[in-house]
């Protein structure tokens, strides 16, 4: 499984939602709707935190968790 496929799928999934979806990797914060941001951030072995805010946040959290899990990416969805 190439990382590119994961990046495209994550970005496309995020774009379905109006909520803000931000990925935290170490000290970097990346808009998950930005493919370029993901390319520079989504490298193997990290654990990530996902921050979701907005009207469809619950659905977005569910969907993003599924997509990250599908690509064996370790993400924790943060519930503020």
TINU-451878 format. One line per field, with one value per atom (N, C-alpha, C): atom name; x, y, z. Coordinates in steps of 0.1 Angstrom, whole numbers, always signed. Layout:
! residues N
atom: c(CA,...) .
c1: c(X,...) .
c2: c(Y,...) .
c3: c(Z,...) .
***
This chain:
! residues 80
atom: c(N,CA,C,N,CA,C,N,CA,C,N,CA,C,N,CA,C,N,CA,C,N,CA,C,N,CA,C,N,CA,C,N,CA,C,N,CA,C,N,CA,C,N,CA,C,N,CA,C,N,CA,C,N,CA,C,N,CA,C,N,CA,C,N,CA,C,N,CA,C,N,CA,C,N,CA,C,N,CA,C,N,CA,C,N,CA,C,N,CA,C,N,CA,C,N,CA,C,N,CA,C,N,CA,C,N,CA,C,N,CA,C,N,CA,C,N,CA,C,N,CA,C,N,CA,C,N,CA,C,N,CA,C,N,CA,C,N,CA,C,N,CA,C,N,CA,C,N,CA,C,N,CA,C,N,CA,C,N,CA,C,N,CA,C,N,CA,C,N,CA,C,N,CA,C,N,CA,C,N,CA,C,N,CA,C,N,CA,C,N,CA,C,N,CA,C,N,CA,C,N,CA,C,N,CA,C,N,CA,C,N,CA,C,N,CA,C,N,CA,C,N,CA,C,N,CA,C,N,CA,C,N,CA,C,N,CA,C,N,CA,C,N,CA,C,N,CA,C,N,CA,C,N,CA,C,N,CA,C,N,CA,C,N,CA,C,N,CA,C,N,CA,C,N,CA,C,N,CA,C) .
c1: c(+9,+0,+9,+8,+16,+10,+19,+14,+5,+8,+1,-14,-17,-31,-38,-31,-36,-39,-29,-30,-42,-44,-55,-68,-69,-81,-85,-75,-77,-82,-75,-79,-93,-96,-110,-120,-118,-127,-130,-119,-120,-128,-127,-133,-148,-153,-168,-174,-167,-172,-169,-179,-176,-168,-167,-159,-145,-138,-124,-117,-108,-102,-87,-81,-66,-59,-48,-39,-27,-25,-13,-3,+9,+20,+32,+36,+46,+41,+48,+44,+38,+35,+30,+15,+8,-7,-10,-17,-19,-34,-39,-52,-53,-62,-62,-68,-74,-80,-69,-57,-45,-37,-37,-29,-14,-10,+4,+8,+0,+3,+5,-4,-3,+10,+14,+26,+38,+39,+50,+50,+38,+36,+34,+27,+22,+33,+43,+54,+53,+57,+54,+59,+53,+58,+54,+48,+43,+30,+27,+13,+7,-5,-11,-23,-26,-38,-47,-60,-69,-79,-79,-88,-99,-111,-123,-132,-136,-145,-155,-168,-177,-191,-200,-214,-215,-206,-207,-195,-190,-178,-179,-191,-192,-191,-197,-196,-182,-176,-162,-152,-154,-145,-146,-158,-160,-154,-157,-151,-136,-130,-116,-109,-115,-110,-109,-120,-120,-109,-108,-98,-84,-81,-67,-65,-74,-73,-71,-78,-77,-62,-56,-42,-32,-36,-27,-20,-27,-21,-26,-17,-21,-26,-39,-44,-53,-52,-61,-70,-83,-93,-95,-92,-93,-107,-113,-127,-125,-127,-126,-139) .
c2: c(-12,+0,+12,+20,+32,+43,+52,+63,+72,+73,+82,+79,+66,+62,+66,+65,+69,+84,+91,+106,+111,+105,+109,+106,+94,+89,+97,+100,+108,+122,+128,+142,+142,+132,+131,+129,+121,+118,+131,+138,+150,+161,+161,+171,+170,+158,+156,+163,+168,+174,+189,+197,+211,+214,+204,+206,+209,+216,+217,+204,+198,+186,+188,+188,+191,+180,+176,+165,+171,+166,+171,+159,+162,+153,+160,+155,+162,+176,+186,+200,+206,+198,+204,+202,+212,+211,+212,+202,+202,+201,+209,+208,+195,+186,+173,+174,+185,+187,+191,+194,+198,+186,+182,+170,+173,+185,+189,+188,+193,+192,+178,+169,+155,+149,+152,+146,+149,+161,+165,+160,+155,+152,+137,+130,+117,+107,+106,+96,+85,+73,+62,+63,+56,+54,+64,+75,+85,+81,+87,+86,+100,+101,+114,+116,+129,+133,+141,+138,+144,+153,+166,+175,+179,+177,+179,+189,+200,+210,+214,+214,+218,+211,+215,+210,+195,+189,+175,+167,+172,+167,+152,+148,+134,+125,+128,+120,+120,+132,+133,+125,+125,+117,+102,+98,+84,+80,+88,+85,+85,+96,+97,+86,+82,+71,+58,+56,+44,+45,+57,+58,+56,+62,+61,+46,+39,+25,+17,+19,+12,+12,+23,+24,+22,+16,+12,+24,+36,+48,+49,+52,+53,+67,+69,+82,+81,+92,+94,+105,+103,+114,+121,+133,+141,+147,+144,+150,+162,+173,+185,+187) .
c3: c(+0,+0,+0,-10,-11,-2,+3,+11,+3,-10,-18,-18,-19,-19,-6,+5,+18,+19,+14,+14,+6,-6,-15,-8,-2,+3,+16,+24,+36,+32,+23,+18,+12,+4,-2,+9,+18,+29,+37,+40,+48,+41,+27,+19,+19,+23,+23,+34,+44,+56,+56,+62,+64,+76,+85,+97,+94,+103,+102,+108,+100,+104,+103,+115,+116,+122,+115,+120,+127,+139,+146,+146,+141,+141,+148,+159,+167,+170,+165,+168,+156,+145,+133,+133,+127,+125,+111,+105,+91,+88,+79,+74,+66,+70,+64,+49,+46,+33,+23,+28,+20,+17,+4,+0,+2,-2,+0,+15,+23,+38,+42,+37,+41,+36,+24,+18,+26,+32,+40,+54,+58,+72,+75,+66,+68,+64,+73,+71,+82,+78,+87,+101,+110,+123,+133,+128,+138,+144,+155,+160,+158,+154,+151,+160,+161,+167,+157,+158,+148,+156,+152,+159,+149,+153,+144,+151,+144,+149,+138,+141,+131,+133,+124,+125,+123,+115,+112,+118,+129,+135,+139,+144,+148,+136,+125,+113,+108,+108,+103,+111,+125,+133,+130,+128,+125,+112,+101,+88,+88,+94,+94,+102,+113,+120,+111,+104,+95,+84,+78,+67,+73,+84,+90,+93,+99,+103,+91,+81,+68,+63,+65,+60,+71,+82,+93,+99,+99,+105,+119,+128,+142,+145,+147,+149,+162,+170,+181,+178,+178,+176,+189,+190,+202,+203,+214,+216,+226,+221,+230,+238) .
***
